[in-house]
Amino acid sequence: MLKITDLVKRYGSGGDPVLKNLDLTIEGESVVSIIGSSGAGKSTLLRCINRLVEPTSGSIVLNGTELTKLSGSNLRAARRKIGMVFQGFNLVERLTVMENVQSGRLGYISTWAAITRRYPKQDIRRAYELMERVGIAHYANTRADQLSGGERQRVGVVRALMQDPDILLADEPTASLDPKTSEQIMGLLRDLAGELKLPVLINIHNVTEAKEYTDRIVGMRYGRIIFDDLPEKLDQDAMDRIYSGSPHADRGEDPVAAQ
Ligand SMILES: Nc1ncnc2c1ncn2[C@@H]1O[C@H](COP(=O)(O)OP(=O)(O)OP(=O)(O)O)[C@@H](O)[C@H]1O
């Protein structure tokens, strides 16, 4: 379970916080999308969870571990359990698919084993299982730069799953893909969440896909969650509330009360 309580993020010393006393709980294997205007704080929220961004205050507990208090080897161990899928795939282009996928095991295996590409047998077996599952096993020895966007994102998904994560975070995973490929990746994320009993949190701009492929939609407006419900509850009124306003107009006031 992921439980975020009273999360605040302020970049720099002055100015308005980008995340304003935000609460969010994700239980079980649900697929949750975060929608909202550009600048609403969606990426910041995801990055606070894996501590790529340092929260200013508040609590983020993943399966009983308070992530905001960790440092050093404890932080590295906790990060291993948080899989991340990126908009730009973040693959090492000149390495093969297998090498990219195995980089999800860094931190679990010795540096020497990683450098010499002596991956443990069980890691190779797991990589093939997952690559088969997402349809890229035949590319195991192909360089990443020879793959299409959709194939690269499948590599990104397998790399994240190789971490044996407790949660998968996806930051605009389909924004660089054509509409058909985008739907395939969203379908894959939804199906994998069910098969692996994994919660998935997806930052996404495409509301149609959020409604179709996720179990729950969280709508952010300038640092606050102002909608959190089933996809079918996201009506025009809710959309207007999520996508109206500006950071300036919302400063220091409750955007819901301000309607
Ligand atoms: N490293 C940073 N330093 C300072 N300000 C930042 C930094 N990263 C993000 N911000 C600011 O925080 C706010 C929220 O940005 P964030 O990227 O989290 O929003 P978002 O909802 O993900 O937007 P988008 O949909 O465009 O990616 C924006 O005003 C942005 O300019």
Ligand as a Chemical Component Dictionary entry (heavy atoms), coordinates in Angstrom:
data_LIG
# 
_chem_comp.id                   LIG 
_chem_comp.type                 NON-POLYMER 
_chem_comp.pdbx_formal_charge   0 
_chem_comp.three_letter_code    LIG 
# 
loop_
_chem_comp_atom.comp_id 
_chem_comp_atom.atom_id 
_chem_comp_atom.alt_atom_id 
_chem_comp_atom.type_symbol 
_chem_comp_atom.charge 
_chem_comp_atom.model_Cartn_x 
_chem_comp_atom.model_Cartn_y 
_chem_comp_atom.model_Cartn_z 
_chem_comp_atom.pdbx_ordinal 
LIG N1  N1  N 0 13.288 21.266 -10.822 1  
LIG C1  C1  C 0 12.395 22.242 -10.732 2  
LIG N2  N2  N 0 12.747 23.455 -10.236 3  
LIG C2  C2  C 0 11.839 24.441 -10.106 4  
LIG N3  N3  N 0 10.546 24.340 -10.452 5  
LIG C3  C3  C 0 10.134 23.164 -10.963 6  
LIG C4  C4  C 0 11.035 22.064 -11.125 7  
LIG N4  N4  N 0 10.338 21.023 -11.643 8  
LIG C5  C5  C 0 9.067  21.458 -11.800 9  
LIG N5  N5  N 0 8.938  22.731 -11.400 10 
LIG C6  C6  C 0 7.718  23.544 -11.396 11 
LIG O1  O1  O 0 6.740  22.832 -10.650 12 
LIG C7  C7  C 0 5.449  22.957 -11.243 13 
LIG C8  C8  C 0 4.866  21.578 -11.469 14 
LIG O2  O2  O 0 5.653  20.927 -12.452 15 
LIG P1  P1  P 0 5.394  19.410 -12.837 16 
LIG O3  O3  O 0 6.382  19.064 -13.905 17 
LIG O4  O4  O 0 5.363  18.580 -11.627 18 
LIG O5  O5  O 0 3.934  19.516 -13.448 19 
LIG P2  P2  P 0 3.153  18.492 -14.381 20 
LIG O6  O6  O 0 1.757  18.507 -13.916 21 
LIG O7  O7  O 0 3.851  17.190 -14.413 22 
LIG O8  O8  O 0 3.280  19.228 -15.793 23 
LIG P3  P3  P 0 3.385  18.586 -17.271 24 
LIG O9  O9  O 0 2.063  17.928 -17.508 25 
LIG O10 O10 O 0 3.596  19.753 -18.158 26 
LIG O11 O11 O 0 4.544  17.631 -17.265 27 
LIG C9  C9  C 0 5.640  23.786 -12.510 28 
LIG O12 O12 O 0 5.310  25.121 -12.222 29 
LIG C10 C10 C 0 7.120  23.647 -12.793 30 
LIG O13 O13 O 0 7.609  24.788 -13.452 31 
# 
loop_
_chem_comp_bond.comp_id 
_chem_comp_bond.atom_id_1 
_chem_comp_bond.atom_id_2 
_chem_comp_bond.value_order 
_chem_comp_bond.pdbx_ordinal 
LIG N1  C1  SING 1  
LIG C1  N2  SING 2  
LIG C1  C4  DOUB 3  
LIG N2  C2  DOUB 4  
LIG C2  N3  SING 5  
LIG N3  C3  DOUB 6  
LIG C3  C4  SING 7  
LIG C3  N5  SING 8  
LIG C4  N4  SING 9  
LIG N4  C5  DOUB 10 
LIG C5  N5  SING 11 
LIG N5  C6  SING 12 
LIG C6  O1  SING 13 
LIG C6  C10 SING 14 
LIG O1  C7  SING 15 
LIG C7  C8  SING 16 
LIG C7  C9  SING 17 
LIG C8  O2  SING 18 
LIG O2  P1  SING 19 
LIG P1  O3  DOUB 20 
LIG P1  O4  SING 21 
LIG P1  O5  SING 22 
LIG O5  P2  SING 23 
LIG P2  O6  DOUB 24 
LIG P2  O7  SING 25 
LIG P2  O8  SING 26 
LIG O8  P3  SING 27 
LIG P3  O9  DOUB 28 
LIG P3  O10 SING 29 
LIG P3  O11 SING 30 
LIG C9  O12 SING 31 
LIG C9  C10 SING 32 
LIG C10 O13 SING 33 
# 
